[in-house]
Amino acid sequence: MIQHVALEVREADAAACERFWALLGFERVEPPATLRDRAVWVERRGTQVHLLFAEEPVAPREGHVAVVAEDYGATLDRLRAAGHDPQPGTEHWGSPRSFVRCPAGHLVEIMRFAPGAGA
């Protein structure tokens, strides 16, 4: 299991990013005191996304974070209702997949199940 991934965001985008990750089941957790003024952290089942403040954040063009959403259809519905536009991807491992960009521009893959866990 990956414990965390760090994504660069503008501080002004942090609240919108936190709301985006909440749609995927992540909740805010407190970073260590030494990082509170330069990051927002969110967590779901032991995996954290660290939103690190950067004046000129970089979002890789193709690199992405993949999130398993057992409630795949409902997750896509929540994203759409919040104004995000998940795009269907090619099914891999028998799992439906969609891609969406977070408010900071990072590509996020939503998967119904992880490789090896499907039908």
C-alpha positions in Angstrom: 0.0 0.0 0.0 1.2 3.5 -0.8 1.0 5.7 2.3 0.9 9.0 0.6 1.4 11.0 -2.6 2.3 14.7 -2.7 0.7 17.0 -5.3 1.7 20.6 -5.9 -1.2 23.1 -5.8 -1.5 26.8 -5.5 -2.5 27.8 -2.0 -5.6 29.6 -3.4 -6.7 26.2 -5.0 -6.3 24.2 -1.8 -9.9 24.5 -0.6 -11.3 23.5 -4.0 -8.9 20.6 -4.1 -9.9 19.5 -0.6 -13.6 19.5 -1.8 -12.6 17.5 -4.9 -10.9 14.8 -2.9 -13.8 14.6 -0.5 -15.9 13.5 -3.4 -13.6 10.5 -3.6 -14.0 9.7 0.1 -10.9 11.5 1.4 -11.2 13.5 4.7 -8.9 16.3 5.9 -6.3 15.3 8.5 -3.8 17.5 10.2 -0.2 17.5 8.9 2.6 17.9 11.4 2.8 21.4 12.9 5.9 22.2 10.8 3.9 21.6 7.6 0.5 23.2 8.5 1.4 26.5 6.8 2.4 25.0 3.5 0.1 22.0 2.9 -3.3 20.5 3.3 -3.5 16.7 3.8 -6.5 14.4 3.1 -6.8 10.7 3.9 -8.9 7.7 3.0 -8.3 4.3 4.6 -4.7 5.0 5.4 -3.7 6.6 2.1 -3.0 10.3 2.1 -2.8 12.9 -0.5 -0.6 15.8 0.5 -1.5 19.0 -1.3 1.7 21.0 -1.1 1.5 24.7 -1.7 3.7 26.0 -4.6 3.7 29.3 -6.4 4.0 27.6 -9.8 2.7 24.1 -9.2 3.5 21.4 -11.8 0.9 18.9 -12.8 2.3 16.1 -14.9 0.6 15.8 -18.3 0.1 12.0 -18.2 1.3 10.9 -14.7 -1.7 10.4 -12.4 -3.1 9.2 -9.1 -5.4 6.2 -9.4 -8.2 5.7 -6.9 -10.3 2.6 -6.5 -14.0 3.5 -6.0 -16.1 0.6 -5.0 -19.2 2.8 -5.6 -17.9 3.6 -9.1 -21.1 4.9 -10.6 -22.1 6.9 -7.6 -18.6 8.4 -7.4 -18.8 9.6 -11.1 -22.3 11.0 -10.4 -20.9 13.0 -7.4 -18.1 14.3 -9.5 -20.5 15.4 -12.3 -22.9 17.0 -9.8 -20.0 19.0 -8.4 -19.0 20.3 -11.9 -16.2 17.9 -12.7 -16.3 16.0 -16.0 -14.9 12.4 -15.7 -14.1 10.9 -19.1 -14.3 7.2 -19.7 -11.1 5.4 -20.2 -10.2 2.0 -21.8 -11.3 -0.8 -19.5 -8.3 -2.6 -18.1 -8.3 -5.8 -16.0 -12.1 -5.9 -16.5 -12.4 -2.7 -14.5 -14.2 0.3 -15.8 -12.1 3.4 -15.6 -12.6 7.1 -15.9 -10.2 10.1 -15.8 -10.9 13.6 -14.3 -8.7 16.6 -13.5 -8.7 18.0 -10.0 -9.0 21.8 -9.6 -5.2 22.1 -9.6 -5.0 20.2 -12.9 -3.7 16.8 -11.7 -5.0 13.8 -13.6 -7.0 11.3 -11.4 -8.0 7.9 -12.5 -11.1 6.4 -11.0 -11.2 2.6 -11.1 -14.0 0.2 -10.1 -11.5 -2.2 -8.7 -7.7 -2.6 -8.6 -5.7 -4.9 -11.0 -6.2 -8.5 -9.9 -9.2 -7.8 -7.8 -11.9 -7.9 -10.5 -13.9 -10.6 -12.2 
